[in-house]
């Protein structure tokens, strides 16, 4: 059964309203503006710069007076959405200090020591992702800490994960210990701590996406240098409005969670019910129960046993013909042993079938063969015109499009079979184990997929629906460690209920009438 995900459209709409000022734009009695708040932050930063300059002059009378900080200009084409008049646009870098964790030789495992009164905590990525300051096992000596003050993190600082799972943001509580950040974290010290709740909301909803979009790396994504994100526009409301927005979200979002969980449970119940109905229909079909009334009004000319005997007879004729041809080149060619119908023991029979049917094995009614993967190191094997199917291309439906192709050279060199249109496919291992398909085009497959060319006149669709009904039972027979494998050997000996050909076709017709109705009920 496919996993159902939460529909987060309602949550997105509420958060979008929050950051654009539509959830709460004004607070009764609030007279200050976002611009005044920004001016105050810049004024305090300039005052601090001057104090530092005065202190520096005591040691060096020629210390250069710092250039005053001024608010950045935001061009009209940088503004992503409209905000209330009492808000103002600024840049992320104007609201706080940002520092990435140390790289290279600045922080190595050789520095780590056991936790003690003489050690200092190293904050790790899991602290940000799991939002728990108590996690982590690494500490450094206090003397090392004293030399790494630029990476210090203190209670109520914000930390952000910067690699792999990027953008997870966490504000350290008041009881968090002082420590340093490792290379997978970024520390944020806001100039006004009252900004933190709205800042984190905006980062989590907007800037996390921006960080991911601009992140570098292949297997592990890395947050970009904050020089890029520091320039990102930030909608700054007055403090009272920020607090009101955060308070409203704390009131509303738990209700959204409850609603989403209720919808999710309903969808899961509906999907589970639909899944059970489909399985029941297929089970009834392959036991002959859906065609019970059809058998009463239909004259069966050839039973399942007669059909099986006819298939085996034709296969033996073909074997003899091939042997006669082989004798022309090699008079000593050994005569093949005749094919005989497989015996099915009573304890192998999983259910009763109509008298006109018979039990046989999948190998009696089809030619089963797995594919292979031509060496990737040989460029001549790929980019040809022969479709090469991997199990990820299977969708429990007809296969019309196969993205990757191999060459004629690969087909001849790698013991592969070009499977004809109508071949039934099954994934034998991996995440797609049990997935099915019917080829609408000629194709080869990789080694994780087994293709069945049904013997005439077996219905390939009946075979397909039978395998679909047995997906759970076949998967349970899989063996192996990391990647349980059904294997071709297990497939060819698996019991198969064989109806007369006309009844196979009738079963397929009924299934294809009923299953679409189930889908409509599910919708």
Helices and strands as residue ranges (DSSP letters): H 9-19, H 34-59, G 76-78, E 88-91, G 92-94, E 96-100, G 104-106, G 109-111, E 112-113, E 119-123, H 125-129, E 139-141, H 142-146, G 149-151, E 152-153, E 158-161, E 169-171, E 179-181, E 185-190, G 193-195, H 196-202, I 203-207, H 208-213, H 226-230, E 233-236, H 239-286, H 292-296, H 304-329, G 346-348, E 358-361, H 362-365, E 366-370, G 379-381, E 382-389, G 391-393, E 397-399, E 405-406, H 408-413, E 424-427, E 436-439, E 444-445, E 449-454, H 460-469, H 471-476, H 488-492, E 495-498, H 501-522
